[in-house]
Amino acid sequence: MSDELPALPWERTRRRTPPARIPLTRDRIVDAAYVVLDREGYEKLSMRQVAAELGVAVSALYAHVRSKDELFELMYIRMFRGWTLPAPDPAHWPEQVMEFARGSRARLLEHRDMARISLGSVPFDPEVLPQLDQLLGIFRAAGLPDRVAGAAGDVISTFIDGFAYEESMWEDRRRESKEASWKELQTSLEQYFKDLPADRFPNLVALSDFLLDKSNDDRFNLGMEIIIRGLASFTEETGDSKSSGAPESGEGQG
């Protein structure tokens, strides 16, 4: 017979078995890094803050991630997880490129300052290379010359990263201003251009109603349409212009 007495009511909670500690993994570290990034922004993200988010010593992170730069690379690679581009369709390559661009921007905007991390990353990881290869396949199927197809992906990615980064910068400026919304800030900026001396800045004044009159979606789509139409002009070099059009800038807005 056991001599152990039953626990008193106020002691029962003390004797409970503590929950098992969740093993630290790269995926958990990246999850925590996204939380810190969204809360603090790129400039203030640190290994120490990520460790605090996980409730571990900062030294524990270095068993899985060598440095903050490697952590940024892991966050960048995560963006591409599960993303597969469609099979190249020569008749609809402009639409396919546009959808790739919209999807890329949407992924960048899922987290604060992700565009800044993307600008400093290179898409040569095994998890990222399939998307790059598929995009190049779309360019080649469109009939672009090799020299243009090889550069087009970099041109488009630079535009996407730069546009998303600019969006985040303007949002920071809006927070710092007295404007409650982007629309209010936009109206103030339009008035600024209207009030410039017309004799010194005739074009800025003349176009003041058009510089910022579109939403970010509209501006992004128009920028991509300009790029796609430029790419389409190169198909003439191959004598195989499968499609020289571009999707309308308002089509399928995200």
Salt bridges, closest charged atoms under 4 A:
GLU4 OE2 - ARG15 NH1 3.96
GLU11 OE1 - ARG15 NH2 3.55
ASP27 OD1 - ARG78 NH2 3.52
ASP27 OD1 - ARG81 NH1 3.49
ASP31 OD1 - ARG78 NH1 2.94
ASP38 OD2 - HIS111 ND1 2.96
GLU40 OE2 - ARG39 NE 3.19
GLU43 OE2 - ARG116 NH2 2.74
GLU53 OE1 - ARG39 NH1 3.05
GLU70 OE2 - ARG26 NH2 2.79
GLU70 OE2 - ARG66 NH1 3.57
ASP89 OD2 - HIS92 ND1 2.87
GLU99 OE2 - ARG102 NH1 2.73
GLU127 OE1 - ARG81 NE 3.94
GLU166 OE1 - ARG219 NH2 3.28
GLU167 OE2 - ARG105 NH2 2.93
GLU171 OE2 - ARG174 NH2 2.83
ASP172 OD1 - ARG175 NH1 2.58
ASP209 OD1 - LYS194 NZ 2.32
ASP217 OD1 - ARG105 NH1 2.83
GLU225 OE2 - ARG229 NH2 2.64
GLU237 OE2 - ARG147 NH2 2.80
ASP240 OD2 - LYS242 NZ 2.01
